[in-house]
Amino acid sequence: MTQARLMDGTAPARRIVEDTAKKAAALTERTGTAPCLATVLVGEDPASVTYVRMKQNRSRKAGIESRHVALPATTTTDELVTTLRELSADPGVHGILLQHPVGDHIDERAAFEAIAPEKDVDGVTFASFAAMSFGLPGFVSATPGGILRLLDEYGVDPAGKRAVVVGRSAILGKPVGMLLLARDATVTYCHSRTRELSAVVREADIVVAAVGRPRLIRGQDIKPGAVVVDAGYNPGNVGDVDFDSAVERASLITPVPGGVGPMTIATLLEQTVTAAARQLGV
């Protein structure tokens, strides 16, 4: 039996970051100002700390300055909103990333909306979602944007295809569905209350798993020849798709890690340099 080809995100992400680094260097030389990405972390969740450190390291390699704001786990919504508004008003900051989750006691949506749209390089605000939905200029959500770039890299044209998105989060499931719709896919959203989930997924030409439940999608749920994008990441380097069984039926499948993750960070950095160029008027 022929196994699926891996949709490796590492190589295309590296090319995007290399191109971004060239643009950052040219912008710095022309304006005397380096692009700056501010990262905000609430608490000390080990996974979040690791993610932020990774993003900071990649930023430096791309010629992007990194400003980190570490807030205690006891930070209130008002305190977080104040911090984000201050960063939004700071001309030395061109992009803002609020690492999520931020804790159940914080109104995450209120925090996201405190980020100025022109600095929303992670694509989490209402303004960014509206721009994605209506095909207007703006910043895409980083992971969905990375997923579309990855599909392009492997020659997957969503036009006319049935795409099933498993997950409906505001920063992953919903926006990736809108981006696929804009590319002429027929999109179905599934979630925890979807009846006969397996039957719906089996109709998909493109499956995007983004629900945060390890190995929820099994090989038997995959239509032979389908493209499988696993945007889940669970403890133990486990995605939302049971890779070992799905690889036997899919035509293309993303590994976890090394698939969607690198493309997310590359998209974030690319949009940071774009944001800086716009704010610096070049």
VENPEWO-V541827 format. One record per residue. N is the residue number from 1. SS is DSSP state (h for helix, s for strand, l for the rest). PSI is psi in degrees with one decimal (* if undefined). Layout:
N/SS/PSI + N/SS/PSI
This chain:
1/l/134.0 + 2/l/131.1 + 3/l/157.5 + 4/l/151.3 + 5/s/138.9 + 6/s/134.3 + 7/l/83.8 + 8/l/124.6 + 9/h/-10.1 + 10/h/-47.5 + 11/h/-50.5 + 12/h/-34.3 + 13/h/-39.4 + 14/h/-40.1 + 15/h/-40.4 + 16/h/-42.9 + 17/h/-38.5 + 18/h/-42.3 + 19/h/-39.0 + 20/h/-39.9 + 21/h/-39.5 + 22/h/-42.3 + 23/h/-37.8 + 24/h/-41.6 + 25/h/-42.7 + 26/h/-39.8 + 27/h/-42.1 + 28/h/-42.1 + 29/h/-38.1 + 30/h/-36.3 + 31/h/-16.0 + 32/l/6.5 + 33/l/126.8 + 34/l/143.7 + 35/l/144.2 + 36/s/126.0 + 37/s/123.1 + 38/s/127.5 + 39/s/135.5 + 40/s/125.4 + 41/s/127.2 + 42/s/121.3 + 43/l/-169.8 + 44/l/40.9 + 45/l/125.1 + 46/h/-43.3 + 47/h/-42.3 + 48/h/-39.8 + 49/h/-42.7 + 50/h/-45.4 + 51/h/-45.9 + 52/h/-42.7 + 53/h/-40.4 + 54/h/-44.6 + 55/h/-36.8 + 56/h/-44.1 + 57/h/-43.7 + 58/h/-35.8 + 59/h/-47.6 + 60/h/-40.4 + 61/h/-25.2 + 62/l/8.6 + 63/l/23.8 + 64/l/126.3 + 65/s/147.4 + 66/s/127.8 + 67/s/119.1 + 68/s/132.5 + 69/s/110.3 + 70/s/122.3 + 71/s/147.5 + 72/l/159.0 + 73/l/-20.3 + 74/l/0.7 + 75/l/135.2 + 76/l/167.8 + 77/h/-45.9 + 78/h/-41.4 + 79/h/-40.8 + 80/h/-43.3 + 81/h/-42.7 + 82/h/-44.4 + 83/h/-44.7 + 84/h/-35.8 + 85/h/-36.7 + 86/h/-42.0 + 87/h/-36.3 + 88/h/-31.9 + 89/h/-7.8 + 90/l/114.0 + 91/l/-15.2 + 92/l/-7.5 + 93/l/127.2 + 94/l/-22.6 + 95/s/148.0 + 96/s/131.0 + 97/s/117.4 + 98/s/112.2 + 99/l/128.6 + 100/l/154.7 + 101/l/161.3 + 102/l/0.1 + 103/l/140.7 + 104/l/-21.8 + 105/l/-5.7 + 106/l/138.3 + 107/l/95.8 + 108/h/-38.7 + 109/h/-42.0 + 110/h/-38.3 + 111/h/-46.8 + 112/h/-42.4 + 113/h/-10.1 + 114/l/-8.2 + 115/l/127.4 + 116/l/132.8 + 117/h/-35.8 + 118/h/-12.1 + 119/h/7.2 + 120/l/68.8 + 121/l/-7.2 + 122/l/-4.0 + 123/l/49.8 + 124/l/-6.5 + 125/l/165.6 + 126/h/-42.0 + 127/h/-41.7 + 128/h/-41.0 + 129/h/-40.9 + 130/h/-42.4 + 131/h/-42.4 + 132/h/-42.4 + 133/h/-34.0 + 134/h/3.9 + 135/l/32.6 + 136/l/161.7 + 137/l/140.4 + 138/l/-171.1 + 139/l/131.9 + 140/l/155.6 + 141/l/135.1 + 142/h/-45.5 + 143/h/-49.0 + 144/h/-41.9 + 145/h/-40.1 + 146/h/-36.0 + 147/h/-44.3 + 148/h/-38.2 + 149/h/-37.0 + 150/h/-40.3 + 151/h/-42.9 + 152/h/-41.6 + 153/h/-34.9 + 154/l/17.7 + 155/l/26.9 + 156/l/110.6 + 157/l/115.2 + 158/l/-15.4 + 159/l/125.1 + 160/l/-4.6 + 161/l/154.1 + 162/s/115.2 + 163/s/128.9 + 164/s/122.0 + 165/s/119.5 + 166/s/102.3 + 167/l/144.4 + 168/l/31.1 + 169/l/155.7 + 170/l/-19.0 + 171/l/2.7 + 172/l/-68.8 + 173/h/-55.1 + 174/h/-50.1 + 175/h/-34.5 + 176/h/-32.5 + 177/h/-40.8 + 178/h/-38.0 + 179/h/-37.4 + 180/h/-39.0 + 181/h/-40.7 + 182/h/-21.1 + 183/l/19.2 + 184/l/24.0 + 185/l/156.0 + 186/s/113.4 + 187/s/133.0 + 188/s/129.1 + 189/s/134.7 + 190/s/161.1 + 191/l/-168.8 + 192/l/-21.1 + 193/l/9.7 + 194/l/127.1 + 195/l/141.1 + 196/l/54.6 + 197/h/-44.9 + 198/h/-40.6 + 199/h/-37.4 + 200/h/-45.3 + 201/h/-35.3 + 202/l/-14.8 + 203/l/-5.4 + 204/l/136.3 + 205/l/-31.1 + 206/s/125.1 + 207/s/126.7 + 208/s/111.8 + 209/s/117.1 + 210/l/49.6 + 211/l/-14.9 + 212/l/33.0 + 213/l/115.7 + 214/l/130.6 + 215/l/32.3 + 216/l/-40.7 + 217/s/121.1 + 218/l/164.3 + 219/h/-38.7 + 220/h/-15.2 + 221/h/-10.2 + 222/l/128.6 + 223/l/133.4 + 224/l/127.3 + 225/l/-1.3 + 226/l/158.6 + 227/s/126.7 + 228/s/119.1 + 229/s/113.8 + 230/s/103.4 + 231/l/9.4 + 232/l/151.3 + 233/l/115.6 + 234/s/163.0 + 235/l/139.8 + 236/l/19.6 + 237/l/42.7 + 238/s/133.1 + 239/l/-169.5 + 240/l/-7.1 + 241/s/138.3 + 242/l/95.1 + 243/h/-47.0 + 244/h/-34.7 + 245/h/-33.8 + 246/h/-32.1 + 247/l/-19.5 + 248/l/-14.4 + 249/l/-30.9 + 250/l/160.8 + 251/l/-33.9 + 252/s/142.7 + 253/s/142.7 + 254/l/139.4 + 255/l/160.7 + 256/l/115.1 + 257/l/-177.8 + 258/l/2.9 + 259/l/-87.0 + 260/h/-36.4 + 261/h/-52.9 + 262/h/-34.2 + 263/h/-32.2 + 264/h/-49.8 + 265/h/-40.3 + 266/h/-42.2 + 267/h/-41.6 + 268/h/-46.2 + 269/h/-42.1 + 270/h/-43.0 + 271/h/-27.2 + 272/h/-43.4 + 273/h/-38.8 + 274/h/-43.1 + 275/h/-42.6 + 276/h/-43.1 + 277/h/-43.2 + 278/h/-43.3 + 279/h/-28.1 + 280/l/-1.5 + 281/l/30.6 + 282/l/*
